[in-house]
């Protein structure tokens, strides 16, 4: 394919690529830039094109992949929104719970997750053939174990921060 043929196809199909990106959810201000970039990348890799009749489809797939990369990178750099009351749009409690559970031993994690889902000690006791008191004691030990693991982790992080600062 010659430079002129590629240019003619670009002129004829650029708008189709922009419409394709818009149909995939690209912002109207972003779609033309991604389309331009995709056509440039297509030109740079023209030797990889197997069927010249599929050039628009090929460039559109390049454009879609570039759009997906942009979306991924935007998610990584997304700003935390705060309302007038100082609350964020992120569920910080869920993040904290996930960190706490990751610090627990697996049997303790299972118990604490069950308790968070609303399963009662009576239900667990019936399911596992234990007394209700035994299950309550396991809950207590699991919470203590989680607290100890978090305190240990906190002390280690404080110590590491002090060493870096020194």
Z-matrix of the N, CA and C atoms (Angstrom, degrees):
N
C 1 1.442
C 2 1.524 1 108.16
N 3 1.304 2 115.55 1 133.58
C 4 1.463 3 119.97 2 -178.26
C 5 1.524 4 110.59 3 -86.27
N 6 1.313 5 113.78 4 168.69
C 7 1.456 6 121.20 5 179.15
C 8 1.536 7 111.13 6 -61.82
N 9 1.318 8 115.84 7 -39.95
C 10 1.458 9 120.84 8 -179.13
C 11 1.529 10 111.03 9 -67.96
N 12 1.330 11 117.13 10 -41.10
C 13 1.474 12 120.54 11 178.70
C 14 1.527 13 110.59 12 -62.99
N 15 1.303 14 116.07 13 -43.91
C 16 1.462 15 119.85 14 179.16
C 17 1.528 16 110.02 15 -63.46
N 18 1.310 17 117.14 16 -41.98
C 19 1.466 18 121.78 17 178.44
C 20 1.520 19 112.07 18 -61.66
N 21 1.333 20 116.00 19 -41.07
C 22 1.469 21 119.87 20 178.55
C 23 1.532 22 111.11 21 -65.17
N 24 1.306 23 115.99 22 -42.80
C 25 1.466 24 120.05 23 178.78
C 26 1.529 25 109.74 24 -65.00
N 27 1.328 26 116.30 25 -40.93
C 28 1.467 27 120.79 26 177.63
C 29 1.530 28 110.68 27 -58.64
N 30 1.333 29 116.75 28 -48.16
C 31 1.466 30 120.82 29 -179.72
C 32 1.526 31 111.49 30 -60.23
N 33 1.326 32 116.26 31 -38.93
C 34 1.464 33 120.67 32 -177.01
C 35 1.539 34 112.47 33 -77.75
N 36 1.328 35 117.82 34 -31.30
C 37 1.470 36 120.22 35 -169.73
C 38 1.526 37 114.77 36 -111.97
N 39 1.304 38 118.42 37 -3.00
C 40 1.472 39 120.24 38 -178.75
C 41 1.521 40 111.55 39 -58.15
N 42 1.323 41 116.99 40 -44.37
C 43 1.469 42 120.86 41 179.64
C 44 1.527 43 111.45 42 -63.38
N 45 1.332 44 116.71 43 -34.78
C 46 1.478 45 119.70 44 177.01
C 47 1.523 46 110.50 45 -63.23
N 48 1.327 47 116.81 46 -39.40
C 49 1.461 48 120.35 47 178.78
C 50 1.530 49 110.21 48 -66.18
N 51 1.313 50 116.90 49 -40.38
C 52 1.469 51 120.13 50 178.09
C 53 1.529 52 109.81 51 -63.33
N 54 1.329 53 117.31 52 -46.32
C 55 1.473 54 120.49 53 178.54
C 56 1.524 55 111.03 54 -62.00
N 57 1.334 56 116.44 55 -37.87
C 58 1.462 57 120.95 56 177.92
C 59 1.531 58 109.95 57 -61.00
N 60 1.321 59 117.50 58 -45.64
C 61 1.470 60 121.16 59 179.20
C 62 1.526 61 111.52 60 -65.02
N 63 1.322 62 116.41 61 -40.46
C 64 1.470 63 119.97 62 177.62
C 65 1.527 64 110.46 63 -62.11
N 66 1.321 65 116.45 64 -37.68
C 67 1.474 66 119.18 65 179.52
C 68 1.522 67 111.76 66 -68.59
N 69 1.315 68 116.59 67 -20.33
C 70 1.469 69 121.36 68 177.92
C 71 1.526 70 112.24 69 -92.67
N 72 1.345 71 117.19 70 2.32
C 73 1.451 72 120.39 71 174.48
C 74 1.516 73 115.20 72 102.94
N 75 1.312 74 118.22 73 7.04
C 76 1.464 75 120.30 74 179.55
C 77 1.525 76 109.67 75 -68.34
N 78 1.306 77 116.49 76 145.73
C 79 1.464 78 121.61 77 177.61
C 80 1.525 79 108.70 78 -67.48
N 81 1.341 80 116.98 79 141.87
C 82 1.471 81 119.85 80 -179.08
C 83 1.534 82 113.62 81 -56.66
N 84 1.317 83 117.96 82 -31.12
C 85 1.465 84 120.29 83 178.89
C 86 1.525 85 112.00 84 -77.19
N 87 1.341 86 116.57 85 -23.21
C 88 1.459 87 121.51 86 -175.66
C 89 1.536 88 112.37 87 -92.14
N 90 1.314 89 117.13 88 -31.88
C 91 1.467 90 121.59 89 -173.75
C 92 1.532 91 113.87 90 -56.83
N 93 1.344 92 120.42 91 -46.20
C 94 1.472 93 118.78 92 179.98
C 95 1.531 94 113.23 93 -61.43
N 96 1.325 95 117.21 94 -37.32
C 97 1.460 96 120.06 95 179.46
C 98 1.525 97 111.39 96 -66.42
N 99 1.327 98 116.04 97 -43.22
C 100 1.464 99 119.17 98 179.35
C 101 1.526 100 109.91 99 -66.28
N 102 1.332 101 117.25 100 -40.43
C 103 1.473 102 120.53 101 178.52
C 104 1.526 103 110.55 102 -60.79
N 105 1.325 104 116.20 103 -46.05
C 106 1.476 105 120.75 104 178.47
C 107 1.518 106 110.56 105 -59.11
N 108 1.325 107 116.00 106 -45.21
C 109 1.461 108 120.77 107 -180.00
C 110 1.535 109 111.20 108 -63.24
N 111 1.323 110 116.30 109 -39.30
C 112 1.465 111 119.96 110 179.93
C 113 1.529 112 111.19 111 -66.17
N 114 1.319 113 116.77 112 -42.21
C 115 1.467 114 119.02 113 178.62
C 116 1.527 115 111.20 114 -66.04
N 117 1.336 116 116.55 115 -34.91
C 118 1.471 117 119.73 116 176.09
C 119 1.517 118 110.53 117 -65.64
N 120 1.343 119 115.93 118 -45.20
C 121 1.458 120 119.37 119 178.99
C 122 1.530 121 110.58 120 -63.06
N 123 1.325 122 116.29 121 -37.64
C 124 1.472 123 120.01 122 176.04
C 125 1.521 124 111.56 123 -60.58
N 126 1.328 125 116.14 124 -41.18
C 127 1.468 126 120.50 125 177.84
C 128 1.529 127 110.70 126 -63.91
N 129 1.332 128 116.23 127 -41.84
C 130 1.465 129 120.18 128 -179.51
C 131 1.524 130 111.74 129 -65.54
N 132 1.308 131 117.50 130 -30.98
C 133 1.463 132 121.62 131 -176.31
C 134 1.531 133 111.87 132 -112.68
N 135 1.290 134 116.18 133 28.80
C 136 1.462 135 121.45 134 -176.56
C 137 1.528 136 112.07 135 -59.25
N 138 1.306 137 117.09 136 -28.16
C 139 1.470 138 120.61 137 179.66
C 140 1.530 139 111.41 138 -65.70
N 141 1.339 140 117.91 139 -20.83
C 142 1.462 141 121.39 140 -179.17
C 143 1.530 142 112.36 141 -82.86
N 144 1.322 143 117.47 142 -12.65
C 145 1.460 144 121.45 143 -179.13
C 146 1.521 145 110.05 144 -71.20
N 147 1.330 146 115.32 145 124.10
C 148 1.468 147 119.42 146 -177.16
C 149 1.522 148 112.40 147 -88.61
N 150 1.332 149 116.21 148 -38.73
C 151 1.465 150 120.59 149 -176.50
C 152 1.522 151 108.78 150 -124.58
N 153 1.333 152 118.28 151 107.78
C 154 1.466 153 120.87 152 -178.23
C 155 1.534 154 113.84 153 -58.30
N 156 1.311 155 118.15 154 -22.62
C 157 1.461 156 120.32 155 178.79
C 158 1.533 157 111.76 156 -72.89
N 159 1.316 158 117.57 157 -16.74
C 160 1.461 159 122.61 158 -178.09
C 161 1.530 160 112.03 159 -99.68
N 162 1.323 161 116.78 160 17.89
C 163 1.460 162 119.73 161 -172.56
C 164 1.532 163 112.43 162 -62.07
N 165 1.316 164 118.59 163 -40.27
C 166 1.469 165 120.36 164 -178.45
C 167 1.530 166 109.89 165 -66.81
N 168 1.316 167 117.07 166 -43.53
C 169 1.462 168 121.03 167 177.48
C 170 1.516 169 110.39 168 -61.87
N 171 1.306 170 116.00 169 -41.74
C 172 1.458 171 121.58 170 -179.95
C 173 1.532 172 110.74 171 -63.27
N 174 1.316 173 117.44 172 -47.10
C 175 1.465 174 121.34 173 179.43
C 176 1.528 175 110.29 174 -66.26
N 177 1.327 176 117.48 175 -37.55
C 178 1.469 177 119.82 176 177.89
C 179 1.526 178 111.08 177 -64.10
N 180 1.308 179 117.80 178 -35.75
C 181 1.465 180 119.21 179 177.16
C 182 1.535 181 110.43 180 -69.29
N 183 1.317 182 117.19 181 -35.09
C 184 1.467 183 120.85 182 174.39
C 185 1.530 184 108.96 183 -63.51
N 186 1.326 185 116.70 184 -44.16
C 187 1.461 186 121.51 185 -179.65
C 188 1.528 187 110.85 186 -62.84
N 189 1.313 188 116.85 187 -41.67
C 190 1.469 189 120.45 188 179.41
C 191 1.520 190 110.71 189 -63.56
N 192 1.318 191 117.09 190 -42.56
C 193 1.467 192 120.17 191 178.26
C 194 1.539 193 110.83 192 -64.20
N 195 1.312 194 117.17 193 -39.37
C 196 1.464 195 119.51 194 177.83
C 197 1.522 196 110.70 195 -66.52
N 198 1.324 197 117.04 196 -39.68
C 199 1.472 198 120.49 197 177.51
C 200 1.525 199 110.52 198 -62.59
N 201 1.315 200 117.30 199 -42.45
C 202 1.465 201 120.47 200 178.00
C 203 1.525 202 111.09 201 -61.80
N 204 1.335 203 117.56 202 -39.54
C 205 1.458 204 120.48 203 176.66
C 206 1.528 205 111.50 204 -62.09
N 207 1.321 206 116.00 205 -41.23
C 208 1.465 207 120.36 206 178.96
C 209 1.525 208 110.05 207 -62.83
N 210 1.325 209 117.03 208 -44.21
C 211 1.467 210 121.31 209 179.79
C 212 1.522 211 110.24 210 -61.68
N 213 1.333 212 117.28 211 -45.18
C 214 1.467 213 120.60 212 179.08
C 215 1.525 214 111.20 213 -59.60
N 216 1.310 215 116.87 214 -45.24
C 217 1.463 216 119.33 215 -177.79
C 218 1.532 217 110.85 216 -70.03
N 219 1.329 218 118.12 217 -32.52
C 220 1.464 219 120.29 218 176.69
C 221 1.521 220 110.76 219 -65.62
N 222 1.315 221 117.76 220 -38.14
C 223 1.465 222 121.01 221 178.96
C 224 1.523 223 110.64 222 -63.27
N 225 1.328 224 116.81 223 -35.65
C 226 1.457 225 120.18 224 -179.90
C 227 1.520 226 112.11 225 -69.20
N 228 1.328 227 116.29 226 -27.84
C 229 1.461 228 120.55 227 -175.92
C 230 1.519 229 112.18 228 -109.50
N 231 1.326 230 116.88 229 20.49
C 232 1.457 231 120.81 230 -177.49
C 233 1.523 232 110.46 231 -69.10
N 234 1.317 233 115.56 232 132.99
C 235 1.455 234 121.33 233 -178.50
C 236 1.525 235 109.66 234 -79.43
N 237 1.322 236 116.46 235 141.61
C 238 1.459 237 120.77 236 177.35
C 239 1.520 238 107.94 237 -76.12
N 240 1.330 239 116.13 238 121.87
C 241 1.462 240 121.47 239 -179.27
C 242 1.521 241 109.82 240 -84.41
N 243 1.301 242 117.02 241 134.87
C 244 1.456 243 121.15 242 176.41
C 245 1.517 244 108.86 243 -118.65
N 246 1.311 245 115.65 244 137.16
C 247 1.455 246 120.24 245 177.68
C 248 1.522 247 108.94 246 -83.75
N 249 1.316 248 115.99 247 -179.32
C 250 1.461 249 121.15 248 -179.91
C 251 1.527 250 111.27 249 -64.67
N 252 1.325 251 117.12 250 -22.79
C 253 1.455 252 121.24 251 -178.56
C 254 1.521 253 112.44 252 -90.86
N 255 1.328 254 117.49 253 5.37
C 256 1.455 255 121.03 254 177.88
C 257 1.513 256 113.51 255 83.15
N 258 1.317 257 117.73 256 9.74
C 259 1.458 258 120.54 257 -179.97
C 260 1.523 259 109.13 258 -92.57
N 261 1.314 260 116.44 259 144.47
C 262 1.456 261 120.65 260 179.69
C 263 1.519 262 109.66 261 -92.59
N 264 1.328 263 115.44 262 162.72
C 265 1.458 264 119.82 263 177.95
C 266 1.529 265 111.25 264 -82.25
N 267 1.326 266 117.03 265 -10.66
C 268 1.455 267 120.76 266 177.57
C 269 1.531 268 109.73 267 -83.99
N 270 1.319 269 116.32 268 149.12
C 271 1.459 270 120.52 269 176.51
C 272 1.528 271 107.28 270 -87.30
N 273 1.322 272 115.70 271 87.89
C 274 1.459 273 121.01 272 -176.45
C 275 1.523 274 111.76 273 -68.97
N 276 1.322 275 117.04 274 -29.26
C 277 1.460 276 120.29 275 178.86
C 278 1.525 277 110.17 276 -63.11
N 279 1.319 278 116.92 277 -40.52
C 280 1.463 279 120.15 278 179.13
C 281 1.528 280 111.00 279 -64.88
N 282 1.324 281 116.90 280 -36.44
C 283 1.465 282 120.70 281 177.77
C 284 1.521 283 109.69 282 -66.25
N 285 1.338 284 116.43 283 -43.30
C 286 1.462 285 120.64 284 178.56
C 287 1.527 286 111.25 285 -62.80
N 288 1.322 287 116.66 286 -43.38
C 289 1.471 288 120.50 287 179.84
C 290 1.518 289 110.28 288 -62.99
N 291 1.323 290 117.28 289 -42.08
C 292 1.467 291 120.27 290 179.24
C 293 1.531 292 110.81 291 -61.82
N 294 1.329 293 117.38 292 -39.90
C 295 1.472 294 120.63 293 177.79
C 296 1.521 295 111.24 294 -66.12
N 297 1.317 296 115.95 295 -41.29
C 298 1.465 297 119.33 296 179.62
C 299 1.520 298 109.72 297 -63.77
N 300 1.314 299 116.75 298 -46.22
C 301 1.468 300 119.96 299 -178.71
C 302 1.525 301 111.91 300 -65.74
N 303 1.330 302 117.12 301 -32.41
C 304 1.468 303 118.78 302 179.28
C 305 1.528 304 111.34 303 -69.00
N 306 1.335 305 117.28 304 -22.15
C 307 1.463 306 120.94 305 179.31
C 308 1.525 307 112.16 306 -83.83
N 309 1.331 308 117.31 307 -11.54
C 310 1.468 309 121.70 308 -176.55
C 311 1.525 310 111.70 309 -84.89
N 312 1.332 311 114.56 310 157.47
C 313 1.458 312 119.73 311 171.52
C 314 1.523 313 107.93 312 -71.32
N 315 1.337 314 118.89 313 151.69
C 316 1.465 315 120.88 314 -176.14
C 317 1.536 316 114.92 315 -53.68
N 318 1.348 317 120.66 316 -44.98
C 319 1.471 318 117.93 317 179.50
C 320 1.540 319 112.39 318 -64.00
N 321 1.329 320 116.32 319 -36.90
C 322 1.457 321 120.19 320 177.88
C 323 1.527 322 110.60 321 -67.39
N 324 1.330 323 116.12 322 -40.12
C 325 1.456 324 121.52 323 179.43
C 326 1.523 325 110.66 324 -59.17
N 327 1.349 326 116.37 325 -43.39
C 328 1.466 327 120.70 326 -179.95
C 329 1.529 328 110.37 327 -61.35
N 330 1.319 329 116.41 328 -44.65
C 331 1.468 330 120.49 329 179.65
C 332 1.525 331 111.51 330 -63.31
N 333 1.323 332 117.15 331 -46.93
C 334 1.459 333 120.43 332 -177.90
C 335 1.529 334 111.57 333 -66.25
N 336 1.320 335 117.25 334 -38.30
C 337 1.462 336 120.32 335 177.17
C 338 1.522 337 110.48 336 -63.84
N 339 1.330 338 116.86 337 -41.93
C 340 1.464 339 120.56 338 178.26
C 341 1.520 340 110.21 339 -61.75
N 342 1.311 341 116.71 340 -42.54
C 343 1.457 342 120.62 341 -179.79
C 344 1.532 343 110.72 342 -64.84
N 345 1.340 344 117.35 343 -39.47
C 346 1.461 345 120.33 344 178.43
C 347 1.522 346 112.07 345 -66.10
N 348 1.329 347 116.62 346 -29.79
C 349 1.468 348 120.61 347 178.63
C 350 1.526 349 111.74 348 -78.53
N 351 1.326 350 116.57 349 -5.51
C 352 1.455 351 119.35 350 176.65
C 353 1.513 352 115.04 351 97.80
N 354 1.319 353 117.12 352 7.62
C 355 1.462 354 120.18 353 177.67
C 356 1.534 355 107.90 354 -73.03
N 357 1.300 356 116.66 355 130.36
C 358 1.466 357 120.11 356 -176.96
C 359 1.521 358 111.28 357 -86.68
N 360 1.321 359 114.62 358 163.47
C 361 1.468 360 120.39 359 177.45
C 362 1.520 361 109.99 360 -61.65
N 363 1.317 362 116.03 361 -35.99
C 364 1.473 363 120.71 362 -179.86
C 365 1.526 364 110.72 363 -63.72
N 366 1.318 365 117.41 364 -42.02
C 367 1.471 366 121.55 365 179.78
C 368 1.530 367 111.20 366 -66.50
N 369 1.327 368 116.23 367 -42.27
C 370 1.470 369 119.80 368 178.99
C 371 1.521 370 110.10 369 -66.06
N 372 1.320 371 116.57 370 -41.23
C 373 1.468 372 120.75 371 179.38
C 374 1.520 373 110.33 372 -60.62
N 375 1.322 374 116.47 373 -44.85
C 376 1.459 375 120.70 374 179.58
C 377 1.533 376 110.51 375 -63.79
N 378 1.307 377 117.19 376 -41.60
C 379 1.467 378 122.14 377 -178.13
C 380 1.526 379 112.32 378 -66.79
N 381 1.332 380 117.03 379 -39.83
C 382 1.461 381 121.22 380 -174.55
C 383 1.528 382 113.10 381 -99.17
N 384 1.322 383 117.73 382 0.02
C 385 1.458 384 120.82 383 178.91
C 386 1.515 385 113.25 384 70.70
N 387 1.331 386 116.82 385 35.57
C 388 1.458 387 122.78 386 -179.94
C 389 1.528 388 109.38 387 -115.36
N 390 1.312 389 115.23 388 171.66
C 391 1.458 390 118.50 389 173.01
C 392 1.522 391 108.60 390 -84.45
N 393 1.323 392 114.77 391 158.08
C 394 1.457 393 119.75 392 179.23
C 395 1.527 394 110.81 393 -62.81
N 396 1.316 395 115.97 394 -36.83
C 397 1.462 396 120.52 395 179.47
C 398 1.526 397 110.83 396 -63.39
N 399 1.316 398 117.65 397 -40.89
C 400 1.464 399 121.43 398 179.36
C 401 1.529 400 110.60 399 -61.98
N 402 1.323 401 116.56 400 -39.96
C 403 1.464 402 120.19 401 179.62
C 404 1.525 403 110.15 402 -68.79
N 405 1.315 404 117.58 403 -40.82
C 406 1.467 405 120.44 404 177.97
C 407 1.528 406 111.13 405 -62.24
N 408 1.314 407 116.61 406 -38.99
C 409 1.465 408 120.51 407 177.50
C 410 1.530 409 110.18 408 -64.71
N 411 1.344 410 116.97 409 -39.45
C 412 1.466 411 120.22 410 177.12
C 413 1.524 412 111.02 411 -64.34
N 414 1.340 413 116.69 412 -40.01
C 415 1.467 414 120.15 413 175.55
C 416 1.527 415 110.45 414 -58.98
N 417 1.325 416 116.10 415 -46.88
C 418 1.459 417 121.48 416 -179.48
C 419 1.525 418 110.55 417 -59.77
N 420 1.320 419 116.88 418 -46.62
C 421 1.473 420 120.98 419 -179.58
C 422 1.530 421 111.36 420 -65.32
N 423 1.327 422 116.76 421 -37.75
C 424 1.461 423 120.20 422 179.01
C 425 1.529 424 110.49 423 -64.68
N 426 1.330 425 117.11 424 -43.11
C 427 1.468 426 120.19 425 178.36
C 428 1.525 427 111.19 426 -64.52
N 429 1.332 428 116.82 427 -42.17
C 430 1.467 429 120.46 428 178.17
C 431 1.527 430 110.95 429 -63.23
N 432 1.323 431 116.02 430 -42.29
C 433 1.463 432 120.73 431 179.61
C 434 1.530 433 110.31 432 -62.38
N 435 1.327 434 117.10 433 -42.70
C 436 1.467 435 120.87 434 178.50
C 437 1.518 436 110.58 435 -63.57
N 438 1.326 437 117.10 436 -43.97
C 439 1.459 438 121.63 437 179.30
C 440 1.531 439 110.30 438 -60.48
N 441 1.337 440 116.89 439 -45.28
C 442 1.462 441 120.96 440 -179.96
C 443 1.526 442 110.85 441 -63.07
N 444 1.333 443 117.01 442 -42.85
C 445 1.472 444 120.51 443 179.43
C 446 1.523 445 110.89 444 -62.15
N 447 1.336 446 117.14 445 -41.50
C 448 1.467 447 120.24 446 179.55
C 449 1.521 448 111.77 447 -68.57
N 450 1.323 449 117.51 448 -39.27
C 451 1.466 450 119.97 449 178.54
C 452 1.523 451 110.92 450 -65.18
N 453 1.331 452 116.27 451 -40.33
C 454 1.471 453 120.49 452 177.69
C 455 1.521 454 110.36 453 -63.07
N 456 1.319 455 115.93 454 -44.49
C 457 1.461 456 120.26 455 179.33
C 458 1.522 457 110.72 456 -63.23
N 459 1.309 458 116.96 457 -40.95
C 460 1.456 459 121.79 458 179.45
C 461 1.534 460 111.01 459 -62.52
N 462 1.324 461 116.17 460 -43.05
C 463 1.475 462 119.52 461 178.72
C 464 1.521 463 110.63 462 -63.24
N 465 1.340 464 116.60 463 -41.66
C 466 1.467 465 119.89 464 179.18
C 467 1.525 466 111.05 465 -62.81
N 468 1.327 467 117.23 466 -43.13
C 469 1.470 468 120.85 467 179.76
C 470 1.531 469 110.89 468 -65.22
N 471 1.336 470 117.08 469 -40.65
C 472 1.460 471 120.62 470 176.83
C 473 1.520 472 111.54 471 -61.43
N 474 1.323 473 115.68 472 -43.69
C 475 1.461 474 120.49 473 179.09
C 476 1.516 475 111.01 474 -63.51
N 477 1.325 476 116.62 475 -43.32
C 478 1.466 477 120.31 476 179.52
C 479 1.529 478 110.56 477 -64.51
N 480 1.326 479 117.60 478 -39.03
C 481 1.463 480 120.63 479 178.90
C 482 1.528 481 111.32 480 -65.30
N 483 1.318 482 116.09 481 -38.74
C 484 1.474 483 120.53 482 178.61
C 485 1.526 484 110.80 483 -66.12
N 486 1.360 485 116.35 484 -38.80
C 487 1.458 486 119.61 485 179.41
C 488 1.516 487 111.29 486 -67.46
N 489 1.324 488 116.87 487 -36.65
C 490 1.462 489 120.20 488 178.59
C 491 1.519 490 110.21 489 -68.26
N 492 1.333 491 116.12 490 -39.83
C 493 1.466 492 120.72 491 -178.67
C 494 1.536 493 111.80 492 -69.24
N 495 1.310 494 116.77 493 -27.51
C 496 1.472 495 119.89 494 -177.33
C 497 1.492 496 113.42 495 -78.36
